[in-house]
């Protein structure tokens, strides 16, 4: 008994009607292997929205950066320009840095090209999974820290620990004090 004989006749008729050509003369495909032909309007809409979504965050980020720096300059005097320590100082780029950037960027892209050519896809997927897992854990812990500080009382000891890695024999480690 073949597969077509096992299917009821009504279902077979529906399947045959779906597989036939429509009124425009194009074939109707039942599976997802048929290629989708994009219209020029759809392509223009897709590319336009991609450009729009790429430029909007850059524009608003730059606008926010400018307004933030202007508000710091206007609210402070010349001696105290709003920068409390070295980490608050704005980053500047020199002409030497700007000249080096295309070279460094090209070397980085070439290195990535070689990396993807040398290693198999399984190793790259595993490395990216570990990388994004680590970033996700760090981001989640940073986001959850204000909530955790509310849950745990202020009297809860918040000690910071330091690990000391030494090399040598056990007797030498016991004799050393930190």
C-alpha positions as CSV (number, residue, x, y, z in Angstrom):
1,X,0.0,0.0,0.0
2,X,1.6,3.3,-1.0
3,X,1.4,6.6,0.8
4,X,-1.1,8.1,-1.4
5,X,-3.5,5.2,-0.9
6,X,-3.3,5.7,2.9
7,X,-4.4,9.3,2.8
8,X,-8.2,9.7,2.5
9,X,-9.4,10.9,-0.9
10,X,-10.7,14.2,0.4
11,X,-7.4,15.1,2.0
12,X,-5.6,14.0,-1.2
13,X,-7.8,16.3,-3.3
14,X,-7.1,19.3,-1.0
15,X,-3.3,18.6,-1.2
16,X,-3.5,18.3,-5.0
17,X,-5.4,21.6,-5.2
18,X,-2.9,23.3,-3.0
19,X,0.0,22.0,-5.1
20,X,-1.5,23.2,-8.4
21,X,-0.8,26.6,-9.8
22,X,-2.9,29.6,-8.8
23,X,-4.7,32.0,-11.2
24,X,-1.4,33.9,-11.8
25,X,0.4,30.8,-13.0
26,X,2.8,30.6,-10.1
27,X,3.2,27.4,-8.1
28,X,1.8,27.1,-4.6
29,X,4.4,25.4,-2.3
30,X,3.3,23.5,0.7
31,X,6.7,23.4,2.3
32,X,9.0,26.2,3.5
33,X,11.6,25.6,0.9
34,X,10.2,28.0,-1.7
35,X,12.0,31.3,-2.0
36,X,10.3,34.5,-1.1
37,X,10.6,37.1,-3.7
38,X,10.8,40.6,-2.2
39,X,9.1,43.5,-3.8
40,X,11.1,46.7,-4.3
41,X,8.8,48.5,-1.9
42,X,9.3,45.9,0.8
43,X,13.1,46.0,0.3
44,X,13.2,49.8,0.5
45,X,11.1,49.7,3.7
46,X,13.4,47.1,5.2
47,X,16.6,49.0,4.4
48,X,15.1,52.3,5.4
49,X,14.0,51.0,8.8
50,X,17.4,49.4,9.4
51,X,19.1,52.7,8.6
52,X,16.6,54.6,10.8
53,X,17.1,52.1,13.7
54,X,20.9,52.4,13.4
55,X,20.9,56.2,13.4
56,X,18.4,57.0,16.1
57,X,20.3,55.5,19.0
58,X,23.5,57.3,17.9
59,X,21.7,60.6,17.5
60,X,19.9,60.5,20.8
61,X,23.1,59.2,22.6
62,X,25.1,62.1,21.2
63,X,22.3,64.6,22.0
64,X,22.2,63.3,25.6
65,X,25.9,63.5,25.9
66,X,26.1,67.1,24.8
67,X,23.2,68.2,27.1
68,X,24.8,66.3,30.0
69,X,28.2,68.0,29.5
70,X,26.6,71.4,29.0
71,X,24.7,71.1,32.3
72,X,27.8,70.2,34.2
73,X,29.7,73.2,32.7
74,X,27.0,75.7,33.4
75,X,26.4,74.5,37.0
76,X,30.1,74.6,38.1
77,X,32.7,77.2,38.4
78,X,36.1,77.2,36.7
79,X,38.0,75.6,39.5
80,X,35.7,72.7,40.1
81,X,34.5,71.7,36.6
82,X,32.2,68.9,37.9
83,X,34.8,66.2,37.7
84,X,35.4,64.7,41.1
85,X,38.2,62.2,40.2
86,X,40.1,60.9,37.2
87,X,37.3,58.4,36.3
88,X,34.9,61.3,35.8
89,X,37.2,63.1,33.3
90,X,35.9,63.0,29.8
91,X,37.8,60.9,27.3
92,X,39.5,62.8,24.5
93,X,41.0,61.5,21.3
94,X,44.2,62.8,19.8
95,X,45.0,63.0,16.1
96,X,47.5,60.2,16.6
97,X,44.8,58.0,18.1
98,X,42.5,58.9,15.1
99,X,45.3,58.0,12.7
100,X,45.9,54.7,14.4
101,X,42.2,53.7,14.5
102,X,41.8,52.4,10.9
103,X,45.0,50.3,11.2
104,X,43.9,48.8,14.5
105,X,40.4,48.2,13.2
106,X,41.7,46.5,10.1
107,X,43.9,44.2,12.1
108,X,41.1,43.3,14.4
109,X,38.8,42.5,11.5
110,X,41.5,40.4,9.8
111,X,42.1,38.6,13.1
112,X,38.4,37.8,13.4
113,X,38.4,36.5,9.8
114,X,41.3,34.2,10.6
115,X,39.6,33.1,13.8
116,X,36.4,32.1,12.0
117,X,38.4,30.3,9.3
118,X,40.6,28.3,11.7
119,X,38.1,27.2,14.3
120,X,35.0,25.1,13.7
121,X,31.5,26.4,14.2
122,X,31.0,24.3,17.3
123,X,33.9,25.9,19.1
124,X,32.8,29.4,18.1
125,X,29.3,28.7,19.3
126,X,30.5,27.3,22.6
127,X,32.9,30.3,23.1
128,X,30.1,32.8,22.3
129,X,27.6,31.0,24.6
130,X,30.1,31.1,27.5
131,X,30.9,34.8,26.8
132,X,27.2,35.9,26.7
133,X,26.4,33.7,29.7
134,X,29.1,35.5,31.7
135,X,27.9,38.9,30.5
136,X,24.3,38.0,31.3
137,X,25.3,37.0,34.9
138,X,27.2,40.2,35.4
139,X,24.4,42.3,34.0
140,X,21.8,40.5,36.1
141,X,23.8,40.9,39.2
142,X,24.3,44.6,38.6
143,X,20.6,45.1,37.9
144,X,19.6,43.1,41.0
145,X,22.0,44.7,43.4
146,X,19.7,47.5,44.5
147,X,16.9,45.0,45.1
148,X,19.2,42.8,47.1
149,X,20.3,45.7,49.2
150,X,16.7,46.4,50.1
151,X,16.0,42.8,51.0
152,X,19.0,42.2,53.2
153,X,19.2,44.5,56.2
154,X,22.0,47.1,56.5
155,X,23.4,45.1,59.5
156,X,24.1,42.1,57.2
157,X,27.9,41.9,56.9
158,X,28.9,43.0,53.4
159,X,32.6,41.9,53.5
160,X,34.9,42.0,50.6
161,X,37.3,39.1,50.2
162,X,40.6,39.0,48.4
163,X,42.2,35.8,47.1
164,X,45.9,35.4,47.4
165,X,47.6,33.1,44.9
166,X,51.1,32.0,45.9
167,X,53.6,29.6,44.5
168,X,55.8,27.4,46.6
169,X,55.8,24.6,49.2
170,X,53.3,24.2,52.0
171,X,55.8,25.1,54.7
172,X,56.6,28.4,52.9
173,X,52.9,29.2,52.7
174,X,52.3,28.5,56.4
175,X,55.1,30.8,57.4
176,X,54.0,33.8,55.4
177,X,51.6,36.3,56.8
178,X,49.5,38.8,54.9
